[in-house]
Amino acid sequence: MNNKKYIYAAKYFVYFLVMVGMYVLQTTPGFLSVFGTKPNFVIPAAICIAILEGEFVGGIYGVLGGILCDFGGFMLFGFHSIIMLIACVIAGLLTIYLLQPGVINYVLLVFVTMMVRGLLEFLLGFAVWGYEHVWMILVYNILPGVIYTAAVSPLIFYLYRWLDREFELRVRT
């Protein structure tokens, strides 16, 4: 009896449950808040899944993570979904063809993704309106969030890598 498809279904369901749990932690008021800055857990989780599973599964989880970020964000609904789809497909392809799936490459991909997302959010949400001192939003809100997210992202990488190895052990037996 071959149970591979059930194990893979359970694996992807657990990935989704962990991502939803991270969204709950991310949106909990005051949780891991440092000087008013909170890390984003969903975007690093989607990037990690793309690194571990490839571009197709990573793109699906990128859209799911983007939808979760859209629920808690202030931008137009779908903004994060599109960015995360593109970022996760690129991360998956880079890992398949160019990079090793290590923690340093993962942190760099998370940093670049968060930076692109933050700059696009700044440009499309704030700078386009021409407010005075709008640069303060970039310097005091967006950049610390990018750095804080990149700093805590290795914990997410190790969690998902452990889950991946546990399910791969079950597939092999």
C-alpha positions as CSV (number, residue, x, y, z in Angstrom):
1,M,0.0,0.0,0.0
2,N,1.5,3.3,-1.1
3,N,0.7,6.2,1.3
4,K,3.0,8.8,-0.4
5,K,0.1,11.0,-1.6
6,Y,-1.5,11.0,1.9
7,I,1.8,11.9,3.5
8,Y,2.4,14.7,1.0
9,A,-1.2,16.0,1.6
10,A,-0.6,16.0,5.3
11,K,2.7,17.7,4.8
12,Y,1.2,20.6,2.8
13,F,-1.7,20.8,5.2
14,V,0.7,21.1,8.1
15,Y,2.6,23.8,6.2
16,F,-0.6,25.7,5.8
17,L,-1.6,25.3,9.4
18,V,1.8,26.6,10.6
19,M,1.5,29.5,8.2
20,V,-1.9,30.4,9.7
21,G,-0.5,30.1,13.2
22,M,2.3,32.5,12.2
23,Y,-0.3,34.9,10.9
24,V,-2.1,34.8,14.2
25,L,1.2,35.5,16.0
26,Q,2.0,38.2,13.6
27,T,-1.3,40.0,14.1
28,T,-1.3,39.6,17.9
29,P,-1.1,43.0,19.4
30,G,2.2,43.6,21.2
31,F,3.7,40.1,20.4
32,L,7.5,40.5,19.9
33,S,7.0,44.3,19.4
34,V,10.2,46.3,19.7
35,F,9.8,50.0,19.7
36,G,6.5,49.6,17.9
37,T,8.0,47.4,15.1
38,K,6.8,43.9,14.6
39,P,8.2,41.2,12.4
40,N,6.4,39.6,9.6
41,F,6.3,35.8,9.8
42,V,4.1,34.9,6.8
43,I,6.4,36.2,4.1
44,P,9.5,34.3,5.4
45,A,7.4,31.2,5.7
46,A,6.2,31.4,2.1
47,I,9.8,32.0,0.9
48,C,11.0,29.1,3.0
49,I,8.4,26.8,1.5
50,A,9.5,27.9,-2.0
51,I,13.1,27.2,-1.2
52,L,12.3,23.7,0.2
53,E,9.6,22.6,-2.3
54,G,10.3,24.4,-5.5
55,E,8.7,27.1,-7.6
56,F,5.2,25.6,-8.2
57,V,4.4,24.7,-4.6
58,G,6.2,27.9,-3.5
59,G,4.1,30.0,-5.8
60,I,0.9,28.5,-4.4
61,Y,2.0,29.1,-0.8
62,G,3.2,32.6,-1.9
63,V,-0.4,33.5,-3.0
64,L,-1.8,32.0,0.2
65,G,0.6,33.9,2.4
66,G,-0.1,37.0,0.3
67,I,-3.8,36.7,0.9
68,L,-3.1,36.4,4.7
69,C,-0.9,39.6,4.5
70,D,-3.7,41.3,2.5
71,F,-6.1,40.6,5.3
72,G,-4.0,42.5,7.8
73,G,-2.5,45.1,5.4
74,F,-3.5,48.6,4.4
75,M,-2.8,48.3,0.7
76,L,-5.3,47.3,-2.0
77,F,-6.4,43.7,-1.7
78,G,-4.2,41.5,-3.9
79,F,-1.1,43.7,-3.6
80,H,0.8,41.2,-1.3
81,S,-0.5,38.2,-3.2
82,I,1.0,39.4,-6.5
83,I,4.3,40.3,-4.9
84,M,4.5,37.0,-3.0
85,L,3.6,34.9,-6.0
86,I,6.4,36.5,-8.0
87,A,8.9,36.4,-5.1
88,C,8.2,32.8,-4.3
89,V,8.5,31.6,-7.8
90,I,11.8,33.5,-8.2
91,A,13.0,32.1,-4.9
92,G,12.1,28.5,-5.9
93,L,13.7,28.8,-9.3
94,L,16.9,30.4,-7.9
95,T,17.2,27.6,-5.4
96,I,16.7,24.9,-8.1
97,Y,19.1,26.4,-10.6
98,L,21.5,28.7,-8.8
99,L,21.5,28.7,-5.0
100,Q,21.9,26.2,-2.2
101,P,18.9,25.9,0.1
102,G,20.9,27.2,3.1
103,V,20.0,29.7,5.9
104,I,22.2,32.5,4.5
105,N,20.7,32.4,1.1
106,Y,17.2,32.2,2.7
107,V,17.8,35.3,4.8
108,L,19.1,37.2,1.8
109,L,16.0,36.2,-0.2
110,V,13.7,37.2,2.7
111,F,15.6,40.6,3.0
112,V,15.3,41.3,-0.7
113,T,11.6,40.3,-0.8
114,M,10.8,42.4,2.2
115,M,12.7,45.3,0.9
116,V,11.0,45.2,-2.5
117,R,7.6,44.9,-0.8
118,G,8.3,47.7,1.6
119,L,9.6,50.1,-1.1
120,L,6.6,49.4,-3.3
121,E,4.2,49.9,-0.4
122,F,6.0,53.1,0.4
123,L,5.9,54.4,-3.2
124,L,2.4,53.4,-4.0
125,G,0.8,54.1,-0.6
126,F,2.6,57.1,0.7
127,A,5.1,58.9,-1.6
128,V,2.7,59.2,-4.5
129,W,0.4,61.5,-2.4
130,G,3.2,64.0,-1.8
131,Y,2.8,64.4,2.0
132,E,5.5,66.4,3.9
133,H,8.1,64.3,5.8
134,V,6.9,61.1,4.2
135,W,10.4,59.8,4.3
136,M,9.9,59.2,8.1
137,I,7.5,56.4,7.3
138,L,10.2,54.7,5.3
139,V,13.0,55.2,7.9
140,Y,11.1,54.6,11.1
141,N,8.5,52.0,10.1
142,I,9.3,50.1,6.9
143,L,13.1,49.7,7.2
144,P,13.1,48.5,10.8
145,G,10.4,46.0,9.9
146,V,12.5,44.7,7.1
147,I,15.5,44.3,9.3
148,Y,13.6,42.8,12.2
149,T,11.9,40.3,9.9
150,A,15.2,39.2,8.3
151,A,16.7,38.8,11.8
152,V,14.0,36.4,13.1
153,S,13.5,34.5,9.8
154,P,16.2,31.8,10.5
155,L,13.8,30.5,13.2
156,I,11.2,30.0,10.6
157,F,13.7,28.3,8.3
158,Y,14.7,25.8,10.9
159,L,11.1,25.0,11.8
160,Y,10.1,24.4,8.2
161,R,13.3,22.4,7.4
162,W,12.6,20.2,10.4
163,L,9.0,19.6,9.2
164,D,10.3,18.8,5.8
165,R,12.8,16.3,7.1
166,E,10.2,14.6,9.3
167,F,7.8,14.1,6.5
168,E,10.5,13.0,4.1
169,L,11.5,10.3,6.6
170,R,7.9,9.1,6.6
171,V,7.8,9.0,2.8
172,R,11.0,6.9,2.7
173,T,9.7,4.3,5.2
